[in-house]
Amino acid sequence: MRLLAHTPVFTALASIFAFSTSALAAPIATLDRDGAFVSVEAYGPNVVHVTIAVDKDEVLKGPGYGVLAKNADNSAFRHNGGKDGDVFTSAAMTVRVNAAPPPHVPSQGEKYFAPALAPVGLQVLNAKGEQVVSLNGWEMSPHTVNTEKTFQVGATFSVSPGEHYYGMGQNQESLGALDLRGRVLDCQHWYDAPAGESVCVPFMVSSKGYGIVWDNPSATRFVAGVNGRTAFQSNVGERVSFFVITGSTPEEIYSGYARVTGKTPIPPKSAFGLIQSKARYDSQQEVLRVANTYRQKKYPLDVMVVDWFYWTRMGQMDIDPSQFPDPKAMNKQLHEMGMDSIISIWPRYETSGRYFNELDAKGYLLKDKDGKTVDGLPFRSDRTGGLIDPTNPAARKWFWEKARDNILSQGFDYPWLDETEPDLVPDGFFYSIGSGDRYHNLFPLLHVEGVADNMRAWKPNKRVLILSRAAYLGSQRTGALFWSSDIQPTWEALARQVPTGLNMTASGIAYWGNDIGGWQKLSPAFASTKAPLIDPSDAREVVGNYHDYPELLVRWFQYGTFLPTLRLHGDRKDADIWSFGKQAEAVMARFDTLRYQLIPYIYSQAKYTHDTGAPFMRPLWMDFASDPNVANIGTQYMFGPAFLVAPVTEQGQTQKDVYLPSGTDWYNFWTNEKLSGGRWVKVAAPIDQIPLFVRAGSIVPIGAEVQSTASKQAIAEFKVYPGKSGEFRLYDDDGVSYDYEKGKSSVTQLKWDDAAGKLTGGGNARVTVIGK
């Protein structure tokens, strides 16, 4: 029943406008509910995909972009139908689809107010037979969007007392609260969002032990438990499509999400070391000077980054020889120092560039309704050029080949794909597969995955790593590291990062970080409310009169030490460890060393995420679900199973209130003081410390000092925090290739017997039992 406008774009490409899943497994059942069709299929024992539409063909199309339709698996379910409805049951969940209500004579009120759609209701029960959520209604409201007659589509779900909601991508509005309940979110990629860029990953996880994946890439509103309803409402669509995943643990839910959208690969080990970036290094000599200074000072570093405008013109896809006369030689020197390199590659093409006419003629750029290439946006004076259309396979291939041949072939290890929201908002315009409104949130998945797939084909046994500024369902499978975009260099922006990142990782995007220190230019004068804790007097050339910026950077770097990726960046004169004064340098160097000592611990968590889909930077509710006090805490988090991290986000702060979850004892990492859980404690936070606790029963491997992950790192020590027996699975592999997928790795199972006071599996490494 879709009606398409007969624009040149649609007429020429109607044959590829449908979803890209041509060979689909049959659903368990397609039900007729007297005017509504309901399709039910499974993706393993704890995942059900439900599709509802008026047109039967719509429910049979299979899932949309981002979903791996090949992973559909109905084998765990049995179906029983009867006069009371249909029941779909596995060992992990039950879904009941209500029967159509019996016909009746409508009342006067119903004649006026009754919806035109046939009612559809369903209930989802967990493995214990407890109802966790129900579908209470659905909608398809006709309207016209970007010349296309379509529908606003949505669904409404039940809300339970005490239920909490998490995920839904990146939203930077909160200064500390984590729970989304009571909020209304616009789930759409938006670079200019007032609090910082928003990124839509429409996956919501509930404290009731289930998650919902909303399968629609258009701009979507998420209503989280407001006035007794939770709802998804998308701007464009002809059906309602969603997945329900159940699980008694986060790992069960995220493993289900991985079956639906893809596994998270293990990044190359260098991704976990320090990444040094700046906007921008303006010459080959400057890149090498910074890299050599790290080595001279013996500060560990793994990656140097070349940011934008190394080219001669936007979209020229070249390297300016006046800035970088011999990039191959530069990269050779970096590699000899044990460093990798990353280079920024943009998807936009100036009209005066050498490729614009070719791309325009081939139809490889975003178009307006008349089939004309869109050149920039009128409300952004700094934005110009046509945007590559990654929905067109030929355009993806073209982009990759130019990126490979012109740029990456010069010895660069990995690309940075910037502007992946994209900045050039597609609303009102057209991709090859349809309107930018219909596919508003799709760009980052297709653009990044196109490069990732080609990178692996190009170098089949070198792991893909890509920096990407936005994500969508399935983006975690691309090998990308995501970051929170061009945030402000302020204390407020730092505070917003903590809850932002925790809901992003709760959305299945485990590898999230931010620009350490903020990206935007420093304010020429910034009045601190308290005396700075770091002396800025020897950093005036960089910080000017922003007196407390060195203190802010130090606190940010401490936080970054306990992020999945640690990357210094910023639009300032210098952005490295030693450019913000001697006091700042000493503290950041100490935390840089600590980061590398924790590489064996962090890398083991990367394997855990690959195996389970669950993030290792985790909000407290994931590990302490029985403690009601943690439900809304977005100011602290777990970093792997051992560490509780509470970043300092206020200027001049030297102590912080930290909540220690119940059910375990905790050790202050710096003092080794043992404290009981289930309470708030006031923790000393001098400028050279971040509040950091270790859970009792933890085994923490400490790596020997190395200058980069290119060196083989021995285990210098195992730290054991007694009070409970515990285990740790220490993982390692070559850190570069895909041989880990073939099982070529080493796994050491460590066990701490608290009663016996004995660690097994540690070999000859030194063992330190804290408090002994």
N, C-alpha and C positions, 0 to 999 in steps of 0.2 A: 504493500500500500504506500510505498515511498514515492513521492512525486519530486522529480528533479527538474530544476530549471535547465533549459536548453542553451547553456553557455558554451562557448567553444571548448573550455576545459572539460566540462562534463561530457559533451558530445563525443569528443575524441577519446576519452578515457573511461567511458562507462563500463567497458568490459572488465576493468580491474578495480572497480569501485567497491566490490563486495569484500568481505573479510578474507584474510589470506589463508584460511584453513580449508583446503579443498577436499582432502581425504580425511574424513572424520569418523571416529568410532560412533556407533549408534548409541543414543542415550539409553538408560535403563528403561525409561518410559516417556512417552509424550501424551499428556492427559488433556482431554477436552473438558473445559469447565463452562459449557454453555455460553460461548462467546469469548472465552480466553483459553489459550493453549499454554500448558505448563510442561516444560521439558526438565527432566532430572537425570543427571549423569554424575559419576563419581571420579575422583582422582585419588584413589586409594581409600582405605577404610575410614578415614576421619575427615574427608573432604567431599562435599556435594556442591555441584554447580546447578543452579536453578535459573531457568530462563522463562520469562512470561511475555506474551504478546497477543495481539488480536489476530495477526497473520501467522498461520502455522509455519510458513517458510522462514519467518524471522527466528522462531525458536529452534529451528533445525540448522541454522547457519554455523553453529559452534561458537566458541569464545572469540573475543576480540584480540587486539594487539597486546603483546606482552605475555600472554598466556601460552604455555606449551601444550597445545591440543594433543600432541603425541603421547602425553603422559596420562591421558584419560584411562581409567581402569575401574570397571564396574564389578570386578570379580568378587569383591568382599561383601557385596550387598545382595539381599533378597527382597523381592517386591511382592506385597500382598495388597490386592485391591478388593474393595467391597462397597456396600451402600453408604458406609460412613466415611469413605475416602480411601486414600492410598497411603500405604506405609512402606518406607524403604529403611531396611535395618542392616547394620553391620555390627561387629563386636565393639566398635568405637562410638557409634552414633546412630540415632534414629531420626528420620524426617517423616512427618505426617503432613500430607496435603489434604486439606479439607475437601469434602464433597461439595458439589454445587448446591446452593440452597434450593429448597423446593419452590416451585413457582407460586406466586401469590398475587393478589390484586393490590397494586400499589396505592398507598394513601395519597391524599392531596399533597402533603409535604414531600413525599417521596417522588411524586411526579415532577416537582419543581426542583428539589435539591439532590435527588439521587444521582450518583455518578453514571456516566454512560458506559463504563467498563464493567464487565462481569467481575464479581468479587472473587479474590483468591486469597486464601489464608493457609499458613503452614506453621508447624511447630518443630523445633530442633531440640532433641534430647541428647544428653551426653552418655557415656558408657555406663553410668550408674542409673540411667533412666530418669534423670532430673532434667526438666525443661530449662534450657539456658537462654533461648530467645525464640520469638515468634514473629512471623511476617503478618502485620495487621492491615496492610493495604498497599495498593500500587497505583500509579497514575501514568497516563499518556495524554497530555494536553496539547492539542494542535496549535502550532504557530509557525511563522515564517522566519527563518534565520539565514541571512546572507543569500537571499534570493531563493532559498530552498524551502519547500513546504515540508515540515517535519513535526516533531513533537518534543515537548519537555517531558522527560520520563523520570520516575522516581519510585521509591518504596519506603514504607514506614515500618519500623520494628519496635518491639516492646522494650520497656525499660524496667529493670528490677531495682528494688530498694538497695541502696549502697553500691550500685554498679558504677564502675569507673571505666573511662575510655582513653585509649592511647593510640599513637601512630598518626596516620593520615599525612605523612610526608613532613616537609619542612615549613614551619610557621613560626616566625620570630616575635610574635606579639607578647609572649609571657616573659616576665622578669623573674619567675621562680616557680609558679604553679605548673604542675605537670598534667594533671587530670583535665581532659577536654570536656568533661560533663558540664553542661550549662552554657557551652559556647556554640557559636555558629561560625563555621569556617568556610571560606571560599577556597575550594581545592582547585587551584589553577596556577600554572606557572606565571609568576609576576615579578619581574626584575625590580620594578619600582615600588613594591610594597613598602609602606611607610616605615615599618619596623625592620626591614631587611627582606631580601628576596624570599618569596614563597615558592615552594616546589610541591606539586601534587603527586603523591604516591597513595592512591585510594585504597589503603589497607588499614582497617581499624581493628584493634585488639581490645577485648573486654576483660575485666577482672573476673567475669563469670566463667571463664574458661572457653572462650570461642573467639574467632576473628571473622570479619567480613571483608572480602575483596570485592570492590565495586568495579564492574567491568564496563567502563565507559570513559573514553578519553576526552570528552568535551568538558568545558568548565562545569564544575560540580559544587553544589552546596551541601555541606555536611552539618546536620543538626544533631548535637550530642546530648541526648537526654533532657531536652527542653520541653517543659509542660507535658511530661509523661510520654514523650515520643523521641525516637532516634530515627533520622531519615537521611536518605541520599536523594539528591535531585539534580539531574543533569540537563544541560541546556539543549542538547540535540540527541535524538535517538528514535528508534522505532520499536524498542523492546526494553524490558528490564532484565538485566543479567548480573548475577552476583554469585559468589562462592561463600559457603559457610564452612569454616574449619573448626573442629573441636579438639580439645586436649586438656589433660589434667596438669600438664606442665608447659611452660613456654616452649621447650624443645619440641614437644609434640605438635604444637601449633605452627612453629616456624618450619619444621620439617614438612608439614603439609603445604605451607606457602612455597617452599622450595620445589615441591612436586608440581605445583601449579605454574610457577613463574621461572624456575631455574635455580640451580645451586650457585652459591658464592664460591668462586675459585680462590685458591691461595695466591695472593699477590707475590711478586718477586720479593725476596727478603729485603732488598734495598728500600722498599716502600715503608718499612718500619723504622728505618734510621732517620736522621735529620735530613730534611729537604730544604735547600736554601734557594729562595726566590726573591725577586724584587721587580717592581714596575719602574724602570726596567734596567737591565745591564745594557749599556749602549755600545759595547764593543767586545770583541773577542778577548782583548787584553784585560778588560775589567773582570770578565768571567774567570779567567785564569788567575788573576791577582787574588780574587776572593778565595778561590779553591786552594791556591798555594798557601794563603795565610792560615786557613783552617789547618792544613797539614803542619805548618811551622809552629803553630800554637798548640798542636796536638789536641784539637777539639774534634771529636768524631763527626764525620759528615759522609753522607751516601750519595746525594743527588744535587746537581746544579741545574737550575732552570733558566731558560731563555724565554722571556715573556715577549709580548707583542711589539710591533714596529721594528723588528729586525729586518723587515721586508722593505722594498722600495715603494710599494703602494699596496693599499688594502686589496686583497684578492689577487695580487700578482703571483703569490705562492712561490716566492724566490727568497734568497738571502742576500741582503745588501753587501756587496763586496767591500764597500768603504768601512762598514762596521765589523764585518766578519770575513776577512780576506781568505781564510783557510779553515773553514769549520771542521773539516776532516782532521786536520792536525790538532785543533783545539780538543775535539772529542778523544783523539788518541791520547793526548796528555791527561785528560780527565780519567780515562780508563786506566792509565798507568798509575794513577794515584788511588785507584780503587773506587772511583766514582762513576755513576751513571749520569746521563743527561736527559732532560725533558725540554721540549720546545713547543710553544703555543702555535696552534694552527686554527685560523678563523674560517667560518663558513660564509663570509660575505665578500661581494665582488663589486668594486667601484666601476661605474660605467666607462670610465676612461682607462681601465686596466686592460691587460692583454687578453684576458679570458672572457670578459663580459659578453662580447658579441657572439662568441661560440656558444656559451651557455644559454644565452637568450634565444638563439636560433634553434637550439636543440630542445628547448622547453625544460631546462634543468633548474629553473629558478622559480620562486614563489610568484604567482600571477594574481592579477586583479580579475574582476568579473568579466572583463573584455579580453582576457588572455594576454594582457600586457604585463611585463615584468615589473614588480614593485621595487622602487628605488628609495630606500630609507623611509623614515617616518617624519611627518611635519612637526611633531611636538618634541623631537629630539634633534637639536642642532648639531650634535656630534655624531649622529648616526647617518650613514649613507651607504648605498650599494644594494645589490640584489642578494637575496638569501638562497643558498643551495636548497634544493628540495629532496630531502632524504627518503621521502616516500616513493621516489622514482628509483628503481634498482640501477638503472643506467647512470643516473646522477650520482648515486652512492659510489659506483665503480669508478666513475670519472674522478670524483673528489679523492678517493683513496689513491688512485694511480698518480695523480699530481702530487699529493702529499708524500707519497713514497719516493717518487723519482726526483722531485725537486728539493725535498727538505730532509726526510728521514734517512735517505741514502747517504747523507753527508756525515753519518756516524752517530746521529742522535738515537738514543735508545727507545724513547717513548714520546708519544704526543700528548699535548695538553689541548683538549677540545673545549675552547671557551665559547661563550654565548650560546649555550645549548638550551636556553629556555624556549625560544630564542628571544633576543632583544627586539628583533623585528617581529612584533606580535602578529600572528597569522590571522586573527579575527578579521572578518570582512574580505579575506583573500582566499586563494585556492592552491592547494597542493595537487599533485597529479592524481591522488586517490579520492579527492573531495575537498570540501571546504575546510579552511583553517579553523572555523568554529566547531565543526564536527570533530576535528582531530587536534584540538587546541593543545593538549598535553603530550602529544606523541613525539614531537621533534627529538628530544634527548635520547629516547630509546633507539629510534631508527638510525639517527646520525652516529651515535657512539657505537652501536652494535655493528653497523656497517664497517666502521674502521676496525673494530676489534676482530671481527671474523676474518677480515683480509690480513690483518697483522699476523694472526695465527697461521693462515695459509702461507704467508710470505716466509715466516720463520717458525716452522711448526713445533719446534721444541724450545722456544724462548717464550716465557710467560708474558702475556699482555698486561700492560699497565697504562692507564689513561686517566688524566685529571679531567673531571667533568663537572660543570657548574649546575647541572640539573639532572633529574632522574624521573622514572616512571615505573610502573609495574614491570618487573623483570630486569631492570637496569643492573641489579646486583650481579647478574650472570655475565656481564661484559668485561669484568676485570677492572672496572673503573674505581677510582677514589673520588669521592664527592666532597665538595666544600660549600660553605654557606654564602658564597658570593662576596660582593664588594661592600663589606660592612664598614662601619665607622670605627675610627681608632679612639673609642671612648669607654669609660667604665660601664656605662649603660649597655653598650653593644656587647661587652664581655659578659655581663650578667645574663643577657638574652641568649647567649650561645649555649649555656648549660641545658636548660629545658628544651631548647630547639633541637640540639643534637640527640637528646634522649628520646624524643618522639620520632625523630628521623630514623634512628637505629631500630626503634620499635616497629617501624614500617618495613622492616626487612632489608634495610640499606645499612649493612654493618660498617662499611668503610666510609665514615663521615669525619670531616674535620673543619677547620676554618683557618683563615689567614691570621697567623699568630701576630698580634699587634694591630690588627685591623688594616684594611686596604687603603681607604681614602686618605687624602693628604691631611697632614696635621694642622690643627687650628693654629693660627699665628700667635694667639695668646689664649691660654686656658687656665683659669684661676682655680687652683686646688683648694678644697675646703680645709685641709689639714696640711701640716708641713710634710713634704714628700719624704718617703722612707728611703729613697735612693737619691743620692746627690746628682743633680743634672748639670752641674757647672762645667764638667769636661765633655759634655755632649751637645753644646749649644749649636754647633754647625748642623746638627741633624734635627734636634728637637726645638730649636728656637726658644720661644718663651712658654712652651708647653711644659711647665716645670715638673709635673708629675708623670710625664709620659714614660721615662725610664722605669718608674715604679710600675706603671700599668703593663709595660712590656714584660717585665720580670714575672708579674703575677700571671700574665697570659701564657708565658713560656712554661711556667710550672704546671698550669692546667694542660697545656699541649703535650707535656711529657706523658700524660695519661689519657691521650686520645689515640684512636687507631692509627692516625698519621700525624706527624709533627713537621709542620712546614712554616718557616719564617717567610713573611711576605709584606709588601706595603709600598705605597707610592710616596717614597721619601728618598732623601739623598743617599742614605745607606740603610741596609736592613739586616746586617749580620750581627753576630753575637757581641763583637767588640766595639761597635760604633755608638753605644749609648752610655758610655762612661765606665770607669773601672769597677765601680760597685756593681752595676748591672751585669757587666761581663763576668765577674767572678761567680755570681749566683747562677746565671744561665749556663756557664760552663759546667758547674756542678751538676745541674739537672740534665745537661746533655750527656754527661758521663753516666748518670743514673739511668737514663733512657737506654743506653747501650748495654748496661748491666742487665736490664730487664728484657732484652731481645729474646733470649730463650723462652722466657715466660710468655711474652707477647706472641711469639711465633707459634707456640703451642696452642694459644687461643685461636689463631688463624685456622689451624687444622680443625679445632672444635667447631668453629663457625662453618667451615666447609662441610663437615660431617652432619651437622644438625640444622643449619640454617639460622640458628639463634645468634644474636649479636653478643660480643664479649664486652662492649661498653654498654652496661645494662642499667636501666632505672631500678630502684630498689624493690619495686613491687614484683619484679620477676623472680627474685631469690628469697623474698620474705613476704610471700602472699598472705601468710597467717597473721602478720602484724598490721593492723588497720592504720597505724600511724604513718606508714610509708606511702600510702596511696597517692598523695598529692605532692610529694617532695621532688622537686625538680632542680634543687640546688646542690645535690650530691648524688653519687652513683657508684656502682660496682664496676671495677675494671678487671675483668676476669673473675675467677672465684675467690680470690684472696683480698684484693685491695678495695677499700672504701675511700673514695676521693671526694673532698669538699673544697672546691676552688674558692679562693678569696677574690671577690668581685667588687669590693669597696675600697676607695682610696684611703690610705692612712690606717687601715684595719690591721691590728696586731693580735686579735683573738676572735674566734668565731664559734658560734653555737652549732654543734654537729649532733645529729641524731644517730645513735648506734642501734640498729635493729635488734629486736628481741630474738631469743632462741640460741644465742651464741655469746661468747666473750670476744673482746676485741683488744688488740695491742696497738698502742701509739707507735707508728713506724719509727719515729725519731727518738723517742725516749724509752721504748719497750715497756712502758707502763701498761698493765693489764686492767681492763675495765669491763664491767658487765654490760650487757645489751639491754634494750628496751627503755632507753632514756636519752634525754638531751644532756650533752656535756659541753662545757666551755673549754675550748682548746686554744692553747697558745699558737699564734701564727706570726712569728717574726718574719721579716722580709725574706729570709733565706729558707723558709719552710712553707709547704702547703699542708693543711690538715689532711693527714693520711693515716688510715688504720688498716690493720690486717686481721682477718677473721681467724679465730682460734681453730686449730686443726689444719692450717694451711702449710703447704710446702712450696717455697719460692726458690727456683733456681736462679743463681746469680752468675751472669756470664763474665768471663775474663775481659779485661780492657782490650778493645780493638779500635782501629781508626775508621773502619767501615765494615759492613756485612760481607764485603768481598773477601775478608780474611776469615779463616776457620776460627770459630769462637769456642774455646773450651769452657766447661763449667768450673768456675772458681770455687763455688760454695753452694750448699743447700741450706737455706734458712728454714727452720721448723718453728712454728708457733704453736706450742702445746696447749692442752686443755680439752682436746678432742682428737680422736683418731681421724686420719684423713688420707687422701690419695692424690697423686698428680701424675698426669700422663705427659711426659716430656717428649716432644716431637721435634724431629729435624729432618731435613732433606737437603738437596744441593742448592735450594734457594733461587734457582734460575729456570730450570726446565719443567716440563710437564711429566717427568718421570714419576712424580708422586702419584699421578693418576694410575700408574701401573703398579703401585705398591712399593716403589723403590724409595725407602725412607727408613729412618730409625725411630723406634718407639721404646721409651724406657718407662716402665710402670713403677712409680715410687709409692711406698706405703709407710705411713707413720702409725705405729702402735702406741697409743698414748699410755696405756697401762704399763707396758713394758719399757716405755721410753726409748724405742728403737725405730730407726729408719732403715728400710730395706730397698734395694734397687739403686742406691746412690753410687755404687762403685767405690772408687778411691777418692772421690771429691770430699773436701772438708764439709763437715756437718756442724752447723751452729744451732743449738736449741735455745731459743730466746728465753731468758729468765733462769737459765741453768749455769 
